[in-house]
Amino acid sequence: MWHAAARTDEVAVSRRHGLVRYRRGAGEDTAAFARRIRTLRTPDAEEPHGTESGDGDGVAAVERAAAGKRVLLAVVNGDAAPEKVSGTVYRLLPGPVDGCGLDRVAAGDLVASLG
């Protein structure tokens, strides 16, 4: 959450019910933006899972949100494999994300880069 808030003005979070998107508001500093993302309050947009693709778990929604962009993708399962993506991935469990062109980092790498 801290990495996302510090690196970009747009963040997408996959939740059980759908994808929620946050855009940094005019004058919103990193701490305020991070707090809004962390508490999952006042998203700027919501996309229920399954509306376009029939996916119930959000993998397709994550892939659509990340496709063609430079991203920091932080996931538990490595199930999502966005196309034409660049950037970094942190994942707990391996999966297709390992072959989609993102640089994989471990938890220690994320913590160390905050220093």
RAURPE-V139679 format. One record per pair of residues at least 6 apart in sequence whose ideal C-beta (glycine too) atoms are under 8 Angstrom apart, sorted by the first residue. I is the first residue (numbers start at 0). J is the second residue. D is the distance in whole Angstrom. If there is no record, write none. Layout:
BEGIN
{{I,J,D} {I,J,D}}
END
This chain:
BEGIN
{{0,33,6} {0,36,5} {0,37,5} {1,33,6} {1,113,6} {2,71,6} {2,73,8} {2,109,6} {2,112,7} {2,113,8} {3,10,5} {3,33,8} {3,36,6} {3,71,6} {3,73,8} {4,10,7} {4,23,8} {4,29,5} {4,30,8} {4,32,5} {4,33,4} {4,36,6} {5,29,5} {5,33,8} {6,71,6} {7,23,8} {7,71,8} {8,22,6} {8,23,4} {9,20,7} {9,21,7} {9,22,5} {9,23,8} {10,20,7} {10,21,5} {10,36,6} {11,18,6} {11,19,7} {11,20,5} {11,21,8} {11,61,8} {11,64,4} {11,65,8} {12,18,7} {12,19,5} {12,20,8} {12,21,7} {12,36,7} {12,39,7} {12,42,8} {13,48,8} {13,57,4} {13,60,6} {13,61,5} {13,74,8} {14,39,7} {14,57,8} {15,48,8} {15,57,8} {16,47,6} {16,48,7} {17,45,6} {17,46,5} {17,47,4} {17,48,5} {17,57,7} {17,60,7} {18,45,7} {18,46,4} {18,48,7} {18,57,7} {18,60,4} {18,61,7} {18,64,6} {19,39,7} {19,42,4} {19,44,7} {19,45,5} {19,46,8} {20,42,6} {20,43,6} {20,44,4} {20,45,7} {20,46,8} {20,64,8} {21,32,7} {21,35,6} {21,36,5} {21,42,6} {21,43,6} {22,43,5} {23,32,5} {24,32,8} {27,35,8} {35,41,6} {46,60,6} {48,54,6} {48,55,6} {48,56,7} {48,57,5} {48,60,6} {49,55,6} {51,59,8} {51,63,8} {52,59,4} {52,60,7} {52,63,8} {53,59,8} {54,60,7} {56,78,8} {58,78,5} {58,79,5} {61,72,8} {61,74,7} {61,79,4} {61,81,7} {62,79,5} {62,80,7} {62,81,5} {62,82,7} {63,81,8} {64,81,8} {65,72,6} {65,79,7} {65,81,4} {65,84,5} {66,81,5} {66,82,5} {66,83,6} {66,84,6} {67,81,8} {67,82,7} {67,83,5} {67,84,7} {68,81,8} {68,84,6} {68,85,8} {68,86,8} {69,84,8} {69,85,5} {69,86,5} {70,81,7} {70,84,6} {70,85,8} {70,86,4} {70,87,7} {70,101,7} {71,86,6} {71,87,5} {71,88,8} {71,89,8} {72,79,7} {72,81,7} {72,84,8} {72,86,7} {72,87,7} {72,88,5} {72,89,7} {72,90,8} {72,96,7} {72,101,6} {73,88,8} {73,89,5} {73,90,8} {74,88,7} {74,89,7} {74,90,5} {74,91,8} {74,96,7} {75,90,7} {75,91,5} {75,92,6} {76,90,7} {76,91,7} {76,92,5} {76,94,6} {77,88,8} {77,90,4} {77,92,6} {77,93,5} {77,94,3} {77,95,6} {77,96,4} {77,97,6} {78,94,5} {78,95,6} {78,96,7} {79,94,8} {79,95,7} {79,96,6} {80,94,8} {80,95,4} {80,96,5} {80,98,7} {80,99,4} {81,99,6} {82,99,7} {84,99,6} {84,100,6} {84,101,6} {85,100,6} {85,101,7} {86,101,6} {86,102,7} {87,101,6} {87,102,5} {87,103,8} {87,104,6} {88,96,5} {88,97,8} {88,99,8} {88,101,4} {88,102,7} {88,103,5} {88,104,7} {89,103,8} {89,104,5} {89,105,7} {89,106,7} {89,108,8} {89,109,6} {90,96,6} {90,97,8} {90,103,7} {97,103,7}}
END
